[in-house]
Amino acid sequence: MKTLIIVDPQNDFMPGGSLAVPQGDEIVPIINKFQKEFELVVATQDWHPKAHASFASTHQGKNEFETITLNGLDQIMWPDHCVQNTAGAAFHKDLDTAKIEAIFRKGTNKEIDSYSGFYDNGHKKSTGLKGYLKEKKATHLYFCGLAAEICVYFSAKDALKEGFNVSIIEDATRALNEKEFKKLKTELKEMGGEIISSKTIEN
């Protein structure tokens, strides 16, 4: 089954948000246009409790975008973002949500971050997305959303490891760091994933 995964299309990742991805809002009309081409559409949502361990504000003396070691893992210190039940955690107001059948929330454990829509960064806890997709008999996953080199990439990488066919729809995602995304696109292709344009999926 041809399945669309919309990754974290949330206000805090849009221009004006606390962790804004440049031109992040440009992907919304693109996503709205091609949703109809998919049999199944699901979304992920960053959903952090207050004072999450990934927030710089939680650690005295730490600066935003600094990297620390947290529970044995490298952790970037992010601005506070996508805090549960805040406007910043909500989906962009123009996103068409009618076809979204399920939303998988991540980053809910206060002590560990979760870039992937499938697992936390330590792969200790599943979001349930894998089981849901297997139950629905999804085979080919198409990823879009924010940010390209972080949550989109790590979700796509985990999907490949779980045996799904994977495509990232490049014009329907934006990166915080374009240089890093360019490198990770090469890695993803080497793992068996593909990078495509939305033009290839529209009828």
Residue pairs with C-beta under 8 A, 6 or more apart in sequence:
1 39
1 40
1 136
1 137
1 138
1 139
1 140
2 37
2 38
2 39
2 40
2 139
2 140
2 142
3 38
3 39
3 40
3 41
3 42
3 133
3 136
3 138
3 139
3 140
3 141
3 142
4 34
4 35
4 38
4 40
4 41
4 42
4 142
4 144
5 42
5 43
5 44
5 117
5 141
5 142
5 143
5 144
5 145
5 155
5 159
6 31
6 41
6 42
6 43
6 44
6 95
6 100
6 144
6 145
7 43
7 44
7 117
7 143
7 144
7 145
7 146
7 151
7 152
7 155
7 173
8 44
8 45
8 46
8 82
8 145
8 146
8 147
8 151
9 27
9 28
9 31
9 43
9 91
9 92
9 95
9 145
9 146
10 17
10 45
10 46
10 82
10 88
10 89
10 90
10 91
10 92
10 146
11 17
11 87
11 88
11 89
11 90
11 91
11 92
12 18
12 19
12 20
12 46
12 81
12 82
12 88
12 89
13 19
13 20
13 21
13 24
13 46
13 81
13 82
13 146
13 147
14 20
14 21
14 24
14 25
14 92
14 146
15 22
15 23
15 24
15 25
17 24
17 81
17 88
18 79
18 80
18 81
18 88
19 78
19 79
19 81
19 82
21 146
21 147
21 174
21 175
21 176
22 174
22 176
23 174
24 146
24 147
24 174
25 92
25 94
26 174
27 144
27 145
27 146
27 171
27 172
27 173
27 174
28 92
28 94
28 95
29 94
30 144
30 171
30 172
30 198
31 95
31 96
31 144
31 145
31 172
32 94
32 95
32 96
33 198
33 202
34 169
34 172
34 198
34 201
34 202
35 41
35 96
35 99
36 99
37 201
37 202
37 203
38 99
38 142
40 101
40 136
40 138
41 99
41 100
41 101
42 100
42 101
42 102
42 103
42 104
42 129
42 132
42 133
43 91
43 97
43 100
43 102
43 103
43 104
43 145
44 103
44 104
44 105
44 106
44 117
44 127
44 129
44 145
44 151
44 155
45 82
45 89
45 91
45 103
45 104
45 105
45 106
46 81
46 82
46 89
46 105
46 106
46 107
46 114
46 151
47 82
47 84
47 89
47 105
47 106
47 107
47 108
48 54
48 55
48 81
48 82
48 83
48 84
48 89
48 107
48 108
48 110
49 83
49 84
49 108
49 110
50 83
50 84
51 57
51 58
51 110
52 58
52 80
52 83
52 107
52 110
52 113
53 70
53 71
53 75
53 110
53 111
53 112
53 113
54 70
54 75
54 76
54 77
54 78
54 107
54 113
55 77
55 78
55 79
55 80
55 81
56 62
56 63
56 64
56 65
56 66
56 77
56 78
56 79
57 79
57 80
59 68
59 77
62 68
62 77
63 77
64 77
64 78
64 79
65 76
65 77
65 78
66 76
66 77
67 74
67 75
67 76
67 77
68 74
68 75
68 77
69 75
70 111
70 112
70 113
71 111
71 112
71 122
72 122
73 112
73 121
73 122
75 113
75 121
81 88
82 88
82 89
82 107
83 89
84 108
91 97
102 132
104 117
104 127
104 128
104 129
104 132
105 127
106 114
106 116
106 117
106 120
106 127
107 113
107 114
107 120
108 114
109 120
109 125
112 120
112 121
112 122
112 124
113 120
113 121
114 120
114 121
114 127
115 121
115 150
115 151
115 153
115 154
115 155
116 151
116 154
116 155
116 157
116 158
117 127
117 129
117 151
117 155
117 158
118 126
118 127
118 129
118 130
118 155
118 158
118 159
118 162
119 125
119 126
119 127
119 158
130 162
133 141
133 164
138 164
139 164
139 165
140 164
140 165
140 166
140 167
141 156
141 159
141 164
141 165
141 166
141 167
142 167
142 168
142 169
142 196
142 201
143 152
143 155
143 156
143 159
143 166
143 167
143 168
143 169
143 173
144 152
144 168
144 169
144 172
144 173
145 151
145 152
145 172
145 173
146 152
146 173
146 174
147 173
147 174
147 175
147 176
148 168
148 170
148 173
148 174
148 175
148 176
148 181
149 175
149 176
149 177
149 180
149 181
149 184
150 176
152 168
152 173
153 168
153 181
153 184
153 188
156 166
156 168
156 188
156 193
157 188
157 191
157 193
159 166
160 166
160 188
160 191
160 192
160 193
166 188
166 192
166 193
166 194
167 193
167 194
167 195
167 196
168 185
168 188
168 193
168 194
168 195
168 196
169 196
169 197
169 198
169 201
170 185
170 195
170 196
170 197
171 197
171 198
172 198
175 181
185 195
188 195
189 195
